[in-house]
Amino acid sequence: MHDSAATVLAITFTFLLAGMVKGVIGMGLPILAMGLLALVMPPVQAAALLVVPSMVTNVWQLVAGPSFIVLLRRFSTMMVTIILGTFAGIGLLTGGGGAMATAILGVVLAAYAIAGLRATRFVISNRSERWLSPAVGLFTGVLTGATGVFAIPAVPYFNSLGLQKEDLIQTLGLSFTVSTLALAVGLLANGKFELTVATSSLLALLPALGGMFLGQRVRNRLKPELFRRWFFIGLLILGAYMVVRTLGAV
């Protein structure tokens, strides 16, 4: 699938960097990896490569917390609509609409970066959560299927619920794990996650874990908020570049 030395180097560097970001700030691996890989390959190939590293790191994040059953019950309808939405949107990623998928991915990256830079938090009541959770899950799933990115609008939504730190981390792990599983099944059903792709995805796990280890080692030496801010600025530039490049090629 990826036999050129330049492509292998790009994949290794991408997952090393994305893993390091996750190690420092606890998130960012899937969205950064998708953004960078989409510069050198179609988004559907980037999404396929992301499956194993994303699955392993998110399951790790999911099982580390103490409230799995409680959170699963609370967000069960959201997890179901994430799956349904992913299957509904997967056709854009796998159906040959590479340019459109790249443009949408760029918009999602930019939107995610702007939300992170603004650090705006809404407060959502328990009553609103009952109908918002499945709606947000459906929208998140459609974007997951269309772009391979599953952070929008799930991450801002979870931040608005006033969850305790450990519950928030575990909820993100739950959402990302379900999204990754749904994405993997969608890609497999459309013939985009074959054995060679799965092998490449498995190999991509090594630099991702190495990057996470490095990020965790240097986390205490950095100012996380400053690092997070520059991460979002870089993501905004990357997203804008992808949109402009795609529109210029049309």
CORBELFEN-V490495 format. One record per residue. SS is DSSP state (A for helix, B for strand, O for the rest). PHI is phi as a letter, one per 20 degrees, with the letter a starting at -180 (none if undefined). Layout:
BEGIN
SS/PHI, SS/PHI
END
This chain:
BEGIN
O/none, O/c, O/d, O/f, A/f, A/f, A/f, A/f, A/f, A/f, A/f, A/f, A/f, A/f, A/f, A/f, A/f, A/f, A/f, A/f, A/f, A/f, A/f, A/e, A/d, O/n, O/a, O/o, A/f, A/f, A/f, A/f, A/f, A/f, A/f, A/f, A/f, O/f, O/f, O/c, O/b, O/g, A/g, A/f, A/f, A/f, A/f, A/f, A/f, A/f, A/g, A/f, A/g, A/f, A/f, A/f, A/f, A/f, A/f, A/g, A/f, A/f, A/f, O/f, O/e, O/e, O/c, A/g, A/f, A/f, A/f, A/f, A/f, A/f, O/d, A/f, A/f, A/f, A/f, A/f, A/f, A/f, A/f, A/f, A/f, A/f, A/f, A/f, A/e, A/f, A/f, A/f, A/f, A/d, O/e, O/n, O/e, A/f, A/f, A/f, A/f, A/f, A/f, A/f, A/g, A/f, A/f, A/f, A/g, A/f, A/f, A/f, A/f, A/f, A/f, A/f, A/f, A/f, O/l, O/e, O/c, O/e, O/d, O/d, O/f, A/f, A/f, A/f, A/f, A/f, A/d, A/f, A/g, A/f, A/f, A/f, A/f, A/f, A/f, A/f, A/f, A/f, A/f, A/f, A/f, A/e, A/c, O/n, O/d, O/c, O/e, O/d, O/e, A/f, A/f, A/g, A/f, A/f, A/f, O/e, O/e, O/m, O/f, O/f, A/g, A/f, A/f, A/f, A/f, A/f, A/f, A/f, A/f, A/f, A/f, A/f, A/f, A/f, A/f, A/f, A/f, A/f, A/f, A/f, A/f, A/f, A/f, A/f, A/f, O/d, O/m, O/d, O/c, O/e, A/g, A/f, A/f, A/f, A/f, A/f, A/f, A/f, A/f, A/f, A/f, A/f, A/f, A/f, A/f, A/f, A/f, A/f, A/f, A/f, A/f, A/f, A/f, A/e, A/g, A/f, A/e, O/d, O/e, A/g, A/f, A/f, A/f, A/f, A/f, A/f, A/f, A/f, A/f, A/f, A/f, A/f, A/f, A/f, A/f, A/f, A/f, A/f, A/f, A/f, A/f, A/f, A/f, A/f, A/e, O/f
END
